[in-house]
Amino acid sequence: MLGLILCLFLSSVLAIIFCLVMNVTAGFVVWQKVLAIHPTDGVIILEPKLFRFEGEGLKIQGEISKKSRFYGNNIWLHIKGFSNNHWLIISANGVNEQSYARLKRATLSAVNCVLESK
């Protein structure tokens, strides 16, 4: 956003073009990150202390952490993996009602268990 605002006050055409190219590049990178954490196809496996997701190009395994949140009809899962952490966005429109309810319960229990232990 700052780059776009600066673009308005620059007098050199070359500087304006440079700012626009940098903003488009940054926007593309952010869009690719959003698409990576919002898979369209895959299988979710819920076990008592373990969450697994397997899709075409993405395999995530770990525990649902307390950073997970609900936003409208989406669940933003923060998965604590063995070597690194992942964000995964699951939409209610992308799964059936029963699977979404199970995932929501598992997320609530993971968040509540962490809050109760403090």
N, C-alpha and C positions, 0 to 999 in steps of 0.2 A: 504494500500500500504506500509506503514511504517513497519507493521508487517511482510510482505513478504520480505522486504529488510533486516530487522533485522534477519530474519530466515536464510539468507545466511551467516551471520557472527557469528552465535551462534555455539559453539563447542559441547554443550551437546545435545544428541539425544532427551532427554526428553523435553528440551526447544524448540527444533525445532518442535516436535510433538505438543506441547502446542500452539505454534504460528500458526501452520497450522489449528488446531481445532478451535481456536478463529477466524481466518480469514474466514473459511468456515461458522461458525455460523453467523458472521457479514454479510457475503454475502447472506446467506439465509434470514436473517431478512430484509435486504434492498430489496431483490427480492420480498418478500411478500408485502412490502410497495408499491412497484411499481405496482404490480398486483392489489392491493386494489384501487389505484387511476386511474387505466386504465380498467374500466368495459367493458365487451364485450356485455352485454345485458342490456336493460333498456329503459325507456321512458323519454324524455326531454320535459319539459313544460316551455315555455317562456311566461312570462307575462310582462307588461310594466316595473315594478320595481322589479320583482321577478323571480328567476330561481329555478326550481325544477327538480330533477332527482330521479327516482324511478326504482331500479333494484331488482334483486332477494334478495340480502342481504344488499343493500345499499340504503338509502333514504337521500337525501341532499336537503335542502331548504335554500335560502338566496339570496343575491345580488352578481352580478359579480363585483369584485373589480378591481382596477387599476393595480394590480399585474398580471393580466391575460396576456398571451403572445401567439404569433403564432410561431411555429417552424415547418417549412416545411408544411406537410399536417396534422399537429396536432394543436389543440387548447388546451393550458394548462390553465384551468379556476381556478381562486382562488375565491372561494365562501365564502363570509362573512355571516356566519349563525347567528342565534340568540344567541347560547351559545358557539359555537366554529367555527373555519374556516376549510375549506376543500380544497384540490386540486383534480381536476378531469381532466383527459386527454381524449379528444374526437378526434378520428382519422377520417379523411375524408373517408377512406375506410369502416368505420363502419356504416356510415349513408348515406342516399341518398343526392344528390346534393342540393336539395332545403332546406332540414333541415340544412345542413352544412352552406349554404349561410346565412340562418336566424340566426344561432348561431354566425357566424362570424360578421354579422352586429350588433347583440346585444352586442357582446364583444367589438367591435370597438366603439360603442356609449357609453358604460360604461367607457371605458378607456378615450375617448375624453371628456366626460362630466366632469370627474375629472380633466383633464388637463386644460380645459377652465375655470373652477371655480377658479383656482389658480391665 
